[in-house]
Amino acid sequence: MEPIKILFAEDDVNLAKVLMAYLTEKGYEVSHATNGEIAYELFCQNSYDICLIDVMMPLMDGFTLAQEIRKVDKKIPIIFLTAKSLQEDMIKGLSIGGDDYITKPFPRDVLLARIQALLRRTVQNEEESDIVQLSESISFDKKRQLLNIQGTEKKITTREVELLQLLIEKKNDVLERGYALKKIWGDDSWYNSRNMDVYINKLRKLFKGDPSIQIINVHGVGFKLII
């Protein structure tokens, strides 16, 4: 069985050495780039299973790199690593197609757990082929991570797939915030809660053209997908 291949874009050489040694010890094959331009060249020349991208890098920043990667591959999981904890940066990272966002400094085992969770869910999505018809105009293809909206396919991220799947499972009932956070992110911290709110708003925007589908807030409890 071939090892999982990671593209790791990080300009902090010392941090990169530590994380590369740790991930290699865990059985991963890691390609390291010290700036966004080198990372993009590596991405175009090789096949990877997941990307770890530092936000602040010379020549090409992490957000720009992620946007370029998304033009080539809509499905590969992307985790942003950043020393900045501003909500605006988090929202930007998730809105351009990031699947997760980790603020430095972080324990190595936390990064490993996030990588494993995203890879596991990606495999599950590939194995499942059910297409759910949400309304007359909208269908959800979990395997391909697509929403078909009035004949137009819209790619959604791994996190959006996971959240929408939970909402569908609880259709017309309440999806509790704490349950969703622990199910998808592993804990119900304030930071992860803000991440989830970003994804909820993105899904709402996708559904706004169909009045038969709504995602409403249930104050102090969670969300409800009404179909």
DAGIJO-V997533 format. One record per backbone hydrogen bond with DSSP energy under -1.0 kcal/mol. CO is the residue of the C=O (numbers start at 1). NH is the residue of the N-H. If there is no record, write none. Layout:
<<CO:NH> <CO:NH>>
//
This chain:
<<4:29> <5:49> <5:50> <6:31> <7:52> <8:33> <9:54> <11:13> <12:16> <13:17> <14:18> <15:19> <16:20> <17:21> <18:22> <19:23> <20:24> <21:25> <22:26> <23:28> <24:27> <29:6> <31:8> <33:10> <35:39> <36:40> <37:41> <38:42> <39:43> <40:44> <41:45> <42:46> <50:7> <51:79> <52:9> <53:81> <55:62> <58:36> <58:60> <61:65> <62:66> <63:67> <64:68> <65:69> <66:70> <67:71> <69:72> <69:73> <77:51> <78:99> <78:100> <79:53> <80:102> <81:55> <82:104> <86:90> <87:91> <88:92> <89:93> <90:94> <91:95> <92:96> <93:98> <94:97> <100:80> <102:82> <107:111> <108:112> <109:113> <110:114> <111:115> <112:116> <113:117> <114:118> <115:119> <116:120> <117:121> <118:122> <119:123> <120:124> <121:125> <122:126> <123:127> <124:128> <130:142> <132:140> <137:150> <138:134> <138:135> <139:148> <140:132> <141:146> <145:156> <146:141> <147:154> <148:139> <149:152> <152:149> <154:147> <157:161> <158:162> <159:163> <160:164> <161:165> <162:166> <163:167> <164:168> <165:169> <166:170> <168:171> <170:173> <175:223> <176:180> <177:181> <178:182> <179:183> <180:184> <181:185> <181:186> <189:193> <190:194> <191:195> <192:196> <193:197> <194:198> <195:199> <196:200> <197:201> <198:202> <199:203> <200:204> <201:205> <202:206> <203:207> <207:210> <210:213> <214:226> <216:224> <218:221> <218:222> <221:177> <222:218> <223:175> <224:216> <225:172> <226:214>>
//
